[in-house]
Amino acid sequence: MTRCEKEVVRPLKPVFYRRYVDDIFNRRKRNTNDEIFDQLNQYHNNINLTIEKSPTKFLDTGLELRNGKYKTKVYRKETKMPIHWNSKAPKRYKRNAVLGDLHRAKRISTDFENEIEIIRYKYKNAQYPYRFVASIIENFRKSQNEELEDSLIIPDYLFKENKPNILIEIPFCDKNEKKVKDFMKKFHAFTDNNFQLSVKWITKKIKSLFPLKDKVLHPSCKIYQGVCSCGVSYIGETERNVEVRWGEHNRPFGTTEPSRHIANNVNHVFNWTIVSNAPKEKRFRKNLEASYIALLRPVLNEQVAFNTLSLFRNGVT
């Protein structure tokens, strides 16, 4: 794509062109042909782009064209909700969630004040205290103003010796979160503030306590046995899911021996079990099936010619 842009896009000098991986946003003059789209699709056989005219979003940015200028805002999915206030997670995680939304809104939106009101409403629905969200927004505004004022000032950390950093890991719970603040104050007072102390909360995900979804097993490459209610048996092999293969055997209109047996005996039912794992390569799988047929002598396999055991692919010379 980089070479394609160099040879196709640059010579055309578009009004506005941006790409992220395979998502392209291009603006052209009104009442002009879209030469970029046509030439990009003709550049290589593997390039097959589609077009959406007058898009309302690009990646996570909402777009609106007003008087020839674009107004941008943060594009949010309606179903996506932040971490709930009552969830058992460190307060720092919740504070960082609000901060992340503020940083994204500042970088993307042309109407930051409107984005702040949307963020307030978003976290209000998640039961966040009003004062908690308001204090984060206020501190964010101050930090943004300080960055503008101090942009030409050399930071202090370039002149001061970096403090040794100490990282402690603590299992998270509400009780520990309340006590850690007092602990950090006492630690800095005891060490005369000569160390940088960081806390890493050890949390557990729900999936570590119990599975969130039922396990779906699709065993394949197996040697299996089916025993009919009348006592006759059958040995088979499959590279596919065994349950799919057993379903084919249970159809009275099928072409396999168990199918023919069920068609001739309407009330008969097969009970299927896996006998052994089998290699993925068909030749070895057939050899293993032949070994079990020779060992167990199933009645239904005697009606067909089973595979001859072959130890060498091309015979012996």
C-alpha positions as CSV (number, residue, x, y, z in Angstrom):
1,M,0.0,0.0,0.0
2,T,2.9,2.4,0.7
3,R,4.3,1.8,-2.8
4,C,0.8,2.1,-4.3
5,E,0.3,5.5,-2.6
6,K,3.7,6.7,-3.7
7,E,3.0,5.8,-7.4
8,V,-0.8,6.6,-7.5
9,V,-1.9,8.9,-4.8
10,R,0.9,11.5,-4.6
11,P,0.9,12.4,-8.3
12,L,-2.8,13.1,-8.1
13,K,-2.4,15.6,-5.2
14,P,-5.7,15.0,-3.5
15,V,-7.4,17.7,-1.4
16,F,-7.2,15.5,1.7
17,Y,-6.0,11.8,2.0
18,R,-5.4,9.7,5.1
19,R,-5.0,5.9,5.5
20,Y,-4.9,3.6,8.6
21,V,-4.0,0.0,7.5
22,D,-6.8,-0.7,5.0
23,D,-9.2,2.2,5.9
24,I,-8.8,5.2,3.7
25,F,-10.4,8.6,4.0
26,N,-10.3,10.8,0.9
27,R,-11.8,14.2,0.1
28,R,-12.1,15.4,-3.5
29,K,-13.4,18.6,-5.1
30,R,-17.1,18.7,-5.9
31,N,-18.3,17.6,-9.3
32,T,-15.0,15.8,-10.1
33,N,-14.3,12.2,-10.8
34,D,-12.9,9.9,-8.1
35,E,-9.6,9.1,-9.9
36,I,-7.9,7.8,-6.8
37,F,-10.5,5.1,-6.2
38,D,-10.4,3.9,-9.8
39,Q,-6.6,3.9,-10.1
40,L,-6.1,2.2,-6.7
41,N,-8.3,-0.7,-7.8
42,Q,-6.5,-1.0,-11.1
43,Y,-3.0,-1.0,-9.5
44,H,-3.0,-4.7,-8.4
45,N,-5.2,-7.7,-8.8
46,N,-5.3,-8.3,-5.0
47,I,-6.5,-4.7,-4.2
48,N,-10.3,-4.6,-4.2
49,L,-11.5,-1.5,-2.4
50,T,-15.1,-0.5,-1.8
51,I,-16.4,3.1,-1.4
52,E,-18.7,4.8,1.0
53,K,-19.8,8.3,-0.1
54,S,-20.2,11.0,2.6
55,P,-19.3,8.8,5.5
56,T,-20.5,9.7,9.0
57,K,-17.5,8.1,10.8
58,F,-13.9,7.1,10.2
59,L,-12.4,4.7,12.7
60,D,-13.5,6.1,16.1
61,T,-14.1,9.6,14.8
62,G,-17.6,10.9,13.9
63,L,-17.7,13.3,10.9
64,E,-20.0,16.1,9.9
65,L,-19.4,18.5,7.0
66,R,-20.6,22.1,7.6
67,N,-20.0,25.0,5.2
68,G,-17.1,23.2,3.6
69,K,-15.4,22.3,6.9
70,Y,-15.4,19.1,8.9
71,K,-16.7,19.0,12.5
72,T,-15.4,16.0,14.4
73,K,-16.6,14.2,17.5
74,V,-15.9,10.9,19.3
75,Y,-17.8,8.0,17.7
76,R,-19.2,5.7,20.4
77,K,-21.1,2.5,20.1
78,E,-24.4,2.7,21.9
79,T,-24.0,-0.7,23.5
80,K,-20.5,-0.1,24.9
81,M,-20.5,0.9,28.6
82,P,-17.7,1.8,31.0
83,I,-16.7,-0.3,34.0
84,H,-19.5,0.1,36.6
85,W,-18.8,2.1,39.8
86,N,-19.9,-0.8,42.0
87,S,-17.6,-3.3,40.3
88,K,-14.9,-4.8,42.5
89,A,-12.0,-3.0,40.8
90,P,-9.4,-0.5,42.1
91,K,-10.6,3.1,42.0
92,R,-7.5,3.9,39.9
93,Y,-8.9,1.8,37.1
94,K,-12.2,3.8,37.2
95,R,-10.3,7.1,37.3
96,N,-8.2,6.1,34.3
97,A,-11.3,5.2,32.4
98,V,-12.6,8.7,32.7
99,L,-9.2,10.2,31.9
100,G,-8.9,8.0,28.8
101,D,-12.2,9.4,27.5
102,L,-11.1,12.9,28.2
103,H,-7.8,12.5,26.4
104,R,-9.5,10.9,23.4
105,A,-12.1,13.7,23.2
106,K,-9.4,16.4,23.4
107,R,-7.5,14.8,20.5
108,I,-10.5,14.1,18.3
109,S,-13.4,16.5,18.9
110,T,-13.7,20.0,17.6
111,D,-16.3,20.7,20.4
112,F,-14.5,19.6,23.6
113,E,-17.1,21.2,25.9
114,N,-19.9,19.2,24.3
115,E,-17.8,16.0,24.7
116,I,-17.4,16.7,28.4
117,E,-21.1,16.8,28.9
118,I,-21.4,13.5,27.1
119,I,-18.7,12.0,29.3
120,R,-20.6,13.3,32.4
121,Y,-23.8,11.6,31.3
122,K,-22.0,8.4,30.3
123,Y,-20.5,7.9,33.8
124,K,-23.6,9.1,35.5
125,N,-25.4,6.1,34.0
126,A,-22.6,3.9,35.4
127,Q,-23.4,5.2,38.9
128,Y,-20.1,7.2,39.2
129,P,-20.4,10.0,41.9
130,Y,-20.8,13.4,40.4
131,R,-17.9,14.9,42.5
132,F,-15.6,12.1,41.5
133,V,-16.1,12.7,37.8
134,A,-16.1,16.5,38.2
135,S,-12.7,16.5,40.1
136,I,-11.1,14.4,37.3
137,I,-12.4,16.8,34.7
138,E,-11.2,19.9,36.6
139,N,-7.7,18.4,37.2
140,F,-7.6,17.5,33.5
141,R,-8.3,21.1,32.5
142,K,-5.6,22.3,34.8
143,S,-3.0,19.9,33.5
144,Q,-3.8,20.9,29.9
145,N,-3.4,24.6,30.7
146,E,-0.1,23.9,32.6
147,E,1.2,22.0,29.6
148,L,0.6,25.0,27.4
149,E,2.3,27.4,29.8
150,D,5.3,25.1,30.5
151,S,5.8,23.8,27.0
152,L,9.0,25.9,26.7
153,I,10.3,25.2,30.2
154,I,12.8,22.4,30.8
155,P,11.3,19.8,33.2
156,D,12.7,19.6,36.7
157,Y,13.4,15.8,36.4
158,L,16.3,16.6,34.0
159,F,18.1,18.4,36.8
160,K,17.1,16.1,39.7
161,E,18.4,12.6,40.4
162,N,15.8,10.0,39.8
163,K,14.5,8.4,42.9
164,P,14.7,4.6,43.2
165,N,11.4,3.0,42.4
166,I,9.8,0.4,44.7
167,L,7.0,-1.7,43.4
168,I,4.7,-3.6,45.8
169,E,2.0,-6.1,44.8
170,I,-1.1,-6.2,47.0
171,P,-4.2,-8.4,46.5
172,F,-7.1,-6.0,45.7
173,C,-10.1,-5.6,48.0
174,D,-12.0,-2.6,49.4
175,K,-10.3,-2.9,52.8
176,N,-6.7,-2.9,51.3
177,E,-7.5,0.0,49.0
178,K,-8.5,2.2,51.9
179,K,-5.5,1.2,54.0
180,V,-2.9,1.7,51.3
181,K,-3.2,5.5,51.4
182,D,-2.2,5.6,55.0
183,F,0.6,3.1,54.4
184,M,2.1,5.2,51.6
185,K,2.0,8.4,53.7
186,K,3.8,6.6,56.6
187,F,6.3,5.1,54.1
188,H,7.3,8.5,52.6
189,A,7.5,10.0,56.0
190,F,9.8,7.2,57.3
191,T,12.1,7.2,54.2
192,D,12.1,11.1,54.1
193,N,10.5,10.9,50.6
194,N,13.7,9.4,49.1
195,F,11.8,6.6,47.2
196,Q,9.2,6.4,44.5
197,L,6.5,3.9,45.7
198,S,4.2,2.2,43.2
199,V,1.4,-0.2,44.0
200,K,0.3,-2.9,41.7
201,W,-3.1,-4.3,42.5
202,I,-3.5,-8.1,42.0
203,T,-7.0,-8.6,40.7
204,K,-8.9,-11.6,39.6
205,K,-11.0,-11.9,36.4
206,I,-14.4,-13.6,36.6
207,K,-13.2,-16.3,34.2
208,S,-10.5,-17.3,36.7
209,L,-13.3,-18.3,39.1
210,F,-15.6,-20.2,36.8
211,P,-15.9,-20.6,33.0
212,L,-18.0,-17.9,31.3
213,K,-19.0,-20.2,28.4
214,D,-19.8,-23.9,28.1
215,K,-16.9,-25.8,26.5
216,V,-17.7,-26.9,23.0
217,L,-15.7,-30.0,22.1
218,H,-15.3,-31.0,18.4
219,P,-13.2,-34.1,18.5
220,S,-11.8,-35.0,15.1
221,C,-9.3,-37.6,13.7
222,K,-10.8,-40.5,15.7
223,I,-11.4,-44.3,15.4
224,Y,-14.9,-44.9,16.6
225,Q,-17.2,-47.9,17.3
226,G,-21.0,-48.1,17.0
227,V,-23.0,-50.9,18.7
228,C,-26.6,-51.3,17.5
229,S,-29.4,-52.2,19.9
230,C,-29.6,-55.6,18.2
231,G,-25.9,-56.3,19.1
232,V,-24.1,-55.8,15.8
233,S,-21.2,-53.4,15.7
234,Y,-19.3,-51.2,13.3
235,I,-15.8,-49.7,13.3
236,G,-15.1,-46.5,11.4
237,E,-12.6,-43.6,11.1
238,T,-13.0,-39.9,10.4
239,E,-10.9,-36.8,10.0
240,R,-13.9,-34.6,10.7
241,N,-15.9,-34.0,13.8
242,V,-17.1,-37.5,15.0
243,E,-20.5,-36.2,16.0
244,V,-21.1,-35.0,12.4
245,R,-20.0,-38.4,11.1
246,W,-22.2,-40.3,13.6
247,G,-25.1,-38.2,12.4
248,E,-24.5,-39.3,8.9
249,H,-24.5,-43.0,10.0
250,N,-27.8,-42.5,11.8
251,R,-29.6,-41.4,8.7
252,P,-31.7,-44.3,7.2
253,F,-31.3,-42.9,3.7
254,G,-27.4,-42.8,3.8
255,T,-25.0,-44.9,1.9
256,T,-22.9,-46.3,4.9
257,E,-23.4,-49.7,6.4
258,P,-24.9,-48.4,9.6
259,S,-27.4,-46.3,7.5
260,R,-28.4,-49.4,5.5
261,H,-28.8,-51.4,8.7
262,I,-31.1,-48.7,10.2
263,A,-33.1,-48.5,6.9
264,N,-33.7,-52.3,7.0
265,N,-34.4,-52.2,10.8
266,V,-36.5,-49.2,11.6
267,N,-36.5,-49.4,15.4
268,H,-32.7,-50.1,15.8
269,V,-30.5,-47.4,17.4
270,F,-26.7,-47.2,17.4
271,N,-24.6,-46.2,20.5
272,W,-21.4,-44.5,19.4
273,T,-18.1,-44.3,21.3
274,I,-14.6,-43.2,20.5
275,V,-12.1,-46.1,20.4
276,S,-8.8,-44.3,19.8
277,N,-7.2,-41.1,18.5
278,A,-6.0,-41.3,14.9
279,P,-3.3,-39.5,12.9
280,K,-4.4,-36.7,10.5
281,E,-2.8,-38.4,7.5
282,K,-5.4,-40.6,5.8
283,R,-3.1,-43.5,5.1
284,F,-2.1,-44.0,8.7
285,R,-5.7,-43.5,9.9
286,K,-6.9,-46.2,7.5
287,N,-4.2,-48.6,8.7
288,L,-5.2,-48.0,12.3
289,E,-8.9,-48.6,11.4
290,A,-7.9,-51.9,9.7
291,S,-6.1,-53.0,12.8
292,Y,-9.2,-52.5,15.0
293,I,-11.4,-54.2,12.4
294,A,-9.0,-57.2,12.4
295,L,-9.0,-57.2,16.2
296,L,-12.7,-56.7,17.0
297,R,-14.3,-58.3,13.9
298,P,-17.4,-56.1,13.8
299,V,-20.3,-57.7,11.9
300,L,-21.1,-54.7,9.7
301,N,-17.5,-54.3,8.5
302,E,-17.5,-57.8,7.2
303,Q,-20.1,-56.8,4.6
304,V,-17.6,-54.4,3.0
305,A,-14.0,-54.6,1.9
306,F,-11.9,-52.8,4.5
307,N,-8.6,-51.2,3.9
308,T,-5.6,-53.5,3.5
309,L,-2.8,-52.7,6.0
310,S,0.0,-51.0,4.1
311,L,3.2,-50.3,6.0
312,F,5.0,-48.6,3.0
313,R,3.5,-46.0,0.8
314,N,5.1,-47.3,-2.5
315,G,5.7,-51.0,-1.5
316,V,9.0,-52.7,-0.9
317,T,11.7,-53.0,-3.5
